[in-house]
Amino acid sequence: MGNNLLQGKRGFIFGALNDMSIAWKVAERAVEEGAKITLTNTPMAMRMGTTNELAEQLNTIVIPADATSVEDLQKVFEESQKYLGGKIDFVLHSIGMSPNVRKKRTYDDLDYTMLSTTLDVSAISFHKMIQVAKKMDAIAEGGSILALSYVAAQRTFFGYNDMADAKALLESIARSFGYIYGRSKGVRVNTISQSPTYTTAGSGVKGIGNLLDFSNKMSPLGNADAAECADYCIVMFSDLTRKVTMQNLFHDGGFSSMGMSLRAMNQYEKGLEEYTDEHGNIIYG
Ligand SMILES: NC(=O)c1ccc[n+]([C@@H]2O[C@H](COP(=O)([O-])OP(=O)(O)OC[C@H]3O[C@@H](n4cnc5c(N)ncnc54)[C@H](O)[C@@H]3O)[C@@H](O)[C@H]2O)c1
């Protein structure tokens, strides 16, 4: 049940692909809290996923757009304002994709055209989105812009690959634009660094099952799930966080501050054999 935290607010949400998507849960919660929203995703995602079903459920529209296209983004802001009847109060960027990860290219054998795509889709699209919004003056005074990040921006995780670089850039864009947009319009720009979560994008991360288990065992509060992430997004969209900007906010059950936990240690104690190759050489993974 909602608490009317977003009563009277207008928002739009990028990245709801199916009912596992974090953006899907955020869209549902935003409406539950009294907001009017529009949705957007790529034409391909709309064919492959179930974004239209969510739009039907929430009685709204989906505006097809590729977040790397400035023209598409202009269209999204134009049509959303028209449909919602005014300036936008909050925006969620919930977009990530790495062709290198998809094609199993390792970090020491990256394809650079694919790296450009990773950075464009997963990070620069955030800059494009904010720049378009600012030029069109589409965000209301005191509005809130959020993107979703991961702790691999600060620490190295096996297999996260070039997405780590994309997340570092994404968080930097939030700081740089947060300063500029805060100064001129009081608009907040933040990133939420979420626990590993089982979604379509999440399942592309190498060894996601083990990663989920490890981070759950390392976190005093356990992993945060997509619905809990949605709760945090709602607070960040609401007026309760008017003075929070340019931050990367960890929403990870405490994982990012941990070194070793009792539960992880207990798991580790079950086997101390070295991880070796067929010649008995230690694999430093
Ligand atoms: N799942 C996790 O473990 C996890 C953890 C931390 C952060 N995140 C981040 O959360 C965000 C949402 O991912 P998710 O886990 O909900 O997965 P998801 O696969 O449900 O969502 C990813 C979305 O990105 C969209 N997308 C891809 N290319 C696009 C483009 N060019 N233009 C517009 N949209 C495009 C997809 O269509 C999809 O809707 C991503 O930024 C992801 O990196 C996920």
The ligand as an SDF file (V2000), in Angstrom:
LIG
                    3D

 44 48  0  0  0  0  0  0  0  0999 V2000
   20.7080   -7.0070  -12.0560 N   0  0  0  0  0  0  0  0  0  0  0  0
   21.7370   -6.6620  -11.3190 C   0  0  0  0  0  0  0  0  0  0  0  0
   22.4370   -7.4930  -10.7100 O   0  0  0  0  0  0  0  0  0  0  0  0
   22.0920   -5.2000  -11.1890 C   0  0  0  0  0  0  0  0  0  0  0  0
   22.8740   -4.7590  -10.0980 C   0  0  0  0  0  0  0  0  0  0  0  0
   23.2210   -3.4210  -10.0310 C   0  0  0  0  0  0  0  0  0  0  0  0
   22.7990   -2.5410  -11.0240 C   0  0  0  0  0  0  0  0  0  0  0  0
   22.0370   -3.0080  -12.0750 N   0  0  0  0  0  0  0  0  0  0  0  0
   21.6470   -2.0790  -13.1200 C   0  0  0  0  0  0  0  0  0  0  0  0
   20.2470   -1.9320  -13.1360 O   0  0  0  0  0  0  0  0  0  0  0  0
   19.8510   -1.4680  -14.4260 C   0  0  0  0  0  0  0  0  0  0  0  0
   18.6600   -2.2720  -14.9060 C   0  0  0  0  0  0  0  0  0  0  0  0
   19.0120   -3.5980  -15.1860 O   0  0  0  0  0  0  0  0  0  0  0  0
   18.1510   -4.8750  -14.7710 P   0  0  0  0  0  0  0  0  0  0  0  0
   19.0180   -5.6920  -13.9010 O   0  0  0  0  0  0  0  0  0  0  0  0
   16.8100   -4.4610  -14.2940 O   0  0  0  0  0  0  0  0  0  0  0  0
   18.0460   -5.6730  -16.1520 O   0  0  0  0  0  0  0  0  0  0  0  0
   17.0210   -5.6100  -17.4050 P   0  0  0  0  0  0  0  0  0  0  0  0
   17.6560   -6.4750  -18.4360 O   0  0  0  0  0  0  0  0  0  0  0  0
   15.6620   -5.9400  -16.9740 O   0  0  0  0  0  0  0  0  0  0  0  0
   17.0710   -4.0840  -17.8420 O   0  0  0  0  0  0  0  0  0  0  0  0
   18.0370   -3.5370  -18.7260 C   0  0  0  0  0  0  0  0  0  0  0  0
   17.2640   -2.6260  -19.6660 C   0  0  0  0  0  0  0  0  0  0  0  0
   18.1420   -1.8700  -20.5140 O   0  0  0  0  0  0  0  0  0  0  0  0
   17.4230   -1.6660  -21.7250 C   0  0  0  0  0  0  0  0  0  0  0  0
   18.2950   -1.2110  -22.8000 N   0  0  0  0  0  0  0  0  0  0  0  0
   19.3660   -1.8590  -23.3480 C   0  0  0  0  0  0  0  0  0  0  0  0
   19.8720   -1.1210  -24.3520 N   0  0  0  0  0  0  0  0  0  0  0  0
   19.1150    0.0130  -24.4370 C   0  0  0  0  0  0  0  0  0  0  0  0
   19.1350    1.1700  -25.2730 C   0  0  0  0  0  0  0  0  0  0  0  0
   20.0540    1.3130  -26.2410 N   0  0  0  0  0  0  0  0  0  0  0  0
   18.2010    2.1290  -25.0730 N   0  0  0  0  0  0  0  0  0  0  0  0
   17.2590    2.0040  -24.1120 C   0  0  0  0  0  0  0  0  0  0  0  0
   17.1890    0.9380  -23.2830 N   0  0  0  0  0  0  0  0  0  0  0  0
   18.1020   -0.0420  -23.4500 C   0  0  0  0  0  0  0  0  0  0  0  0
   16.8470   -3.0640  -21.9870 C   0  0  0  0  0  0  0  0  0  0  0  0
   15.8670   -3.0720  -22.9960 O   0  0  0  0  0  0  0  0  0  0  0  0
   16.3190   -3.4090  -20.6140 C   0  0  0  0  0  0  0  0  0  0  0  0
   14.9920   -2.9550  -20.4580 O   0  0  0  0  0  0  0  0  0  0  0  0
   21.1000   -1.5630  -15.3140 C   0  0  0  0  0  0  0  0  0  0  0  0
   21.7280   -0.3010  -15.3660 O   0  0  0  0  0  0  0  0  0  0  0  0
   21.9630   -2.5300  -14.5310 C   0  0  0  0  0  0  0  0  0  0  0  0
   23.3350   -2.4180  -14.8360 O   0  0  0  0  0  0  0  0  0  0  0  0
   21.6550   -4.3090  -12.1580 C   0  0  0  0  0  0  0  0  0  0  0  0
  1  2  1  0
  2  3  2  0
  2  4  1  0
  4  5  1  0
  4 44  2  0
  5  6  2  0
  6  7  1  0
  7  8  2  0
  8  9  1  0
  8 44  1  0
  9 10  1  0
  9 42  1  0
 10 11  1  0
 11 12  1  0
 11 40  1  0
 12 13  1  0
 13 14  1  0
 14 15  2  0
 14 16  1  0
 14 17  1  0
 17 18  1  0
 18 19  2  0
 18 20  1  0
 18 21  1  0
 21 22  1  0
 22 23  1  0
 23 24  1  0
 23 38  1  0
 24 25  1  0
 25 26  1  0
 25 36  1  0
 26 27  1  0
 26 35  1  0
 27 28  2  0
 28 29  1  0
 29 30  1  0
 29 35  2  0
 30 31  1  0
 30 32  2  0
 32 33  1  0
 33 34  2  0
 34 35  1  0
 36 37  1  0
 36 38  1  0
 38 39  1  0
 40 41  1  0
 40 42  1  0
 42 43  1  0
M  CHG  2   8   1  16  -1
M  END
$$$$
